[in-house]
Structure formats: C-alpha cells, structure tokens
Amino acid sequence: MAISIEDWRSRAEYFTFDGVRIAYWTQGTGKPLLLVHGFPTASWDWAPIWDTLSRTHRLIAADLIGFGLSDKPKSGYSIQRQADMLAALLQHLSVRDFDAMVHDYGASVGQELLARQKEGSGAAGLEKMIFLNGGMFPDHQRARLIMRLASSPIGFLLSRTLNRKTFGKSFSRIFGPETKPSAGELDILWSLFTEQHGNRIIHKLTHFMEERFSYEDRWVTALESAQERVGLINGAHDPVSGEHCYRRWVDGMPKANEYLLNGIGHYPHVEAPAEVASTTLNWLN
C-alpha cells in the first residue's frame, strides 16, 4: 500500500546539525542505503520505492538543509555543507559502511562524497552508488529557464512571485508525457516546498548550479575513478538531464552500469518506481 503524505510526515525523526534541525527517515534492516533527494523537492520523492527497498536494506533519507521538513536558515547553502550534514547523520546513526542512491541536486552531493573518499578526507565506508537523472557532467546539463532565473541576480524576485500554479506548470514539464504528476501530487510537493517559507530561498538553493562548474574537475574525476561501483538509471525524456546525459555517461564511463527508461522524465523513481526498484536491487545485491 502506498505511503500517504500524512504518514510520511508522522514518521519523521529529527537531529540537529550545526544548529539546524534536520528531518530524517529510517526503515528496514540489512545493508544501509543512503537516499539523497533532488531540487526542489524532498525525501518524500523516495516514497514510491521506499517499502520495496526496505525489505532488503536499511534505508536512510534526510531532507537536505533548506528542503522539505528540515530548517531553512538564512544562509549557509552549499553542496559541501550538505555532505557534512549527511556525514553527521550517518555518524548519529552509527553507520559506517553504506551504499547510496542519489538524484539531481543529490547527485552533486554524491559526487562530493566520492571525492572525499578518493582523497581520504571522509565517506570511508561508501561502497556502491546509483545515480538518477542529474548534472554529473555540467557541460551537458540543460537548465530550464526558471532555474536560470532563480540562480541569476534577480533570483530573489522569483522567490517572491513563484506560486502553486507557476510551480506546477514548470515542474510538470520535466516529466514524461504519460507520467506527469496529478494536481494532488503537485499540491503535496508545493506544501513541502513552502514549508517554513522554503519558496522564499529558492535563489539561495540554486547556487549549486554554479558549484557544479566550480568543482567540475574534482567531481567528474571522482566519478570516473569510481566507475566500477556506480550506475546510472536515466529517464530518457527528461529535457534537463535525459538521454543526452545518458549518452555522455555511456561514452565516458565504460565500466559503469547504466539503464535507460524511455518515455520517463526527470523523476524515474516517481514515474517508474517498479523498474527503478528492481534495477537498483539487482545492482546492489
């Protein structure tokens, strides 16, 4: 049976990182699997595959700083700090060895964890990592207009004018033609996005787009160095990081796993949960 948003909210646990209250979820037994969500959503994205994956893994997911049910501080948003927070969460839960599954914004966090492991500064217990649609190769990312505006000098204006209607219209465009979210699903996403006025900090969260270019060498090198233990599940219809990014992965990562979902957009775990879950378990197990 599908998890309801009310049930999901009630299951949230909390810990404090650097003065910021972080919401997180755990379920299942077995090898720990860290799930890192994307922008502009939250860990609720994992609900469609949560119960399936938890049958064989100890799932750990957190709403990143500034997202979902976690606090929205006035400053301090960076991929580096998100990675620090997840490291603190794993320590809080006494987790050392773990696999990870990362999406969109979370893909950059995942690459930073791989980079830290490569240089010996952190994430020592990280083993396999599965990527979903994301900007692992910044030169292949096709940012939507709303994202470019949000990260521009006038981004603060967008954060004040964005509403449920414009959010839903823009967000729906990155899904597959037959797998777009319903009005009810968009209502849930909007409620999580606006929790603690999170919509007012969209211009601060989108700084990650600049970080992808600033840290491109570090993150791409770390990814390529780990290619024998990583994989990509890609929604081909995604206009942001779809089949064009999948082809870049195949060309540059010959030893890595890859799986292409035709007709699926930017959120494969939401649009094709059964296929994503089965592929994930096949690779991890």
N, C-alpha and C positions, 0 to 999 in steps of 0.2 A: 504494500500500500504506500502511496506517495506521502512524503512528509509535508505537512502543512506549514505555512509560514509562522503560525502561532506556536506550533510545536517546536519549530526550529528556534524561535526566539526564547522559548522557555528552557531549552537545552543549553543555552549559552553559559559558559563559565568565564571567569574573569581573572586576570592577573595584571599587575602594574609594572610597566617598563618605563624607566626614566620619567616617572611622574605621569605617564599616560596610561589610562585604563584600556586594556585590550580584551576584546571578546574572543573566545576560542571554543572549539568543539572537539570532543574525542569520542570515539566509539570503536568497538571491536577488539580482537586480540590477534596476535601474530606480529609479523614484521611491521614496524612503524612506517607509515606512508604520510609524508607531509604534503598537503594540498595548498597551493598558493594561487589565489584568485587574481582576476584582471581588473582593469579600469573600464567603466566607473562603478563596477558592481561590488560584490562581496562574497563571502564564503557560501552564502545561500546558493550560488551557482552550482555547487557540488551536490546539492540535494538529490538530483535525478539519478546519480550513481552512488550515492552515499551508502545505502543499505547493501548493495551488491558488493562493493569493495570491502565493506567492514566485515564480511563473512570470513575473509582470509587475512585481513590486515588490521593493524591498529591505526585508525585514521586520526590525523591531527590537522585541523584547519583553524586559521585565525583571520579575523577581519583586520587587514593591514591598517596602519596608522592613517587616520583620515577617512576610513571607509566603513560602511555598514554600521554595526553597533559599537565599534571602537571609538575612542575620543577623537575629536577634530581640533587639535591645537592650532594656534595662530601661525606657527612656523615650525620648521624642522622636518620638511618633507624631502626625502631622498631615497634612492634605491639602497644606498649604503645603510641608512638608518633602519629601513625595513628589514634588511638582512640581519642587522644587530638584534632587532626585536625578535625575529624568528629563532635566532640562536639562543636568546634568553628564554624563550618559550620552551624550546627543546630541553634546556637545562632545568627549567622549572618542572618539567615532566619526567626528568631523569632519563632522557632518551639520548643515546649515543649513536648507534648505527641505524640508518634510516634510508629509505628511498624517497623520491619526491615527484610530484606531478604539478606542472606549472603552466599558467595561461596568461597571455597578453602581458600586462604590467608585471605579473608574477614571473614571466619568462625572464625578464631582466634581473629580477631578484634571484632567480635560479642560476643565471649565468654568474652573478656576483658570488654566490655560494661556491660554484665550481672554481672561480678564480681564487677565492680564499683557500680552498682546498689545495689547489695547484701550487700556491706559494707557501703553504704551510701555516697560514695565519688563522684558520678556522674551518668549520664544517668537515672535520677529520673523518667523521663517521658516515658521510654521504656516499651512497653507492650508486644505484641507478636513478636516472631522471628522465621523465617523459614530458615532452613539450606539447602544448596545444597552440593553436594559432597565436603568433606573437612576433615581435620585432627583433628576432635574434640577429638579423642582418640588416642594420639600419638603412643601408642604401636601397633595400628592396621594399621597405615599408611605404605604404601609400596612405598617408594620414588623411582622414576626412576633413572637410572644411571646418566643421565645428571644433575639431581638435586643434587645427592650425590657429583658429581664432582664440581658443582657450589658452594656448601657450604663447600668444602674442602680447605686446604691451597693453592691448585693450582687453585682455582676457578677464580682468576684474569686472568689466561691464557685462560680459556674457554670464558670469556667475550671478549677477543680479537680475538678469532678464530671462534666463532659462526657466521654462515651466514644464508641467507634465505633458502638454501637447507637443511642444517642440522636442522635448526629450524623447518621447515615444516615437515620433516620426523619424528622427535621426537615428535612434538606436535600432529600429526595425530594419533599416536599410542594410545593415551588415549581416543579416541572417539570410538563409537560403530562401528561395521563392516559395517553398511548401512548408517551411518550418519557422515562420515568423511568430513572435510571441503574441499571445492574446492580450486583450485590453486588461484583463485581470492580472496577468503576469506582469505587464508593464506597470500596473498600479503598485504591485509588490516591490518591484525594482525601484520605482520612484520613491516609495516610502523609505527604503533602505538608503537610497542616495541622499535624501533630505533629512535623515536622522541627525539630530544636533546641528541642523543647518549645513549639512555637508555640501549642498549645492553651492554654497557661498565660497567654497575654497577650491572650486574646480581649476582655477588658474594657477593655484599652488601645486596641485597634484600633477598637472600636466608637464611639470618641469622634467619628468622622466624622459620626455622625447628628446630634450637636449642632452641629458645624461647618456642616452644610447650612443650618441655621436662622440661625446667626450670620452667615454670608456670603451669605444668600439674595439680597439686593438686588444684591450685586456679581456673583454667579454667574449669576443669571437675566438681569440686564441684559446681561452679556457674551454670553450665549447668544442672546438676542433680537437683539442688534446684529450677530451673525454668521449670521443665519438663511439667507442666500442661499448659504452654503457649508457648511451642515451638513445631516445627515439622521438619521432615527431608524428602526431596524429593531426592531420590538417584538413580543415573544411575548405574544399576547393573553391566554393562560390564566394568566399569572403573577399570583398573589394580591398580590404586593408592589408591582409597578410594571407591570402589564399594560395591558389595553385602556383602563382609566380614565386612565392616564398618557398613553397614545397620544392619546386624545381631547383632553386638555389641550394636548398638543403641536400637534395639528392646529388647534385654536382659537386658540392664541397665537402660532403660528409659520407664518403663511400662505405665506411664501416659501421655507420649508424643504422638503426631501424627507421622505417618510415611507412606511413599508411595514409592514403588519400581517400577522403569521403566526398564523392561527387554530389553536387546539389546541396551541400551543407555549408553554412556560413561561418562566422567568426566564433561561435559558441558550440563547438561539436559535442561537448559533454551535456549540453542542454538540448540540442537539436537531434542528436543521435546517441542517446545515453547507452542503449544496449550494446551497440557496436563499439563505442568508446570503452565501456567497461570490460567487454570481453577481450579486446585488443590489449588493454592495459594489463589485465590479469595474465594473459598469455606471455607478455614480455617480462613481467615481474616474476612470474613463477616458473 
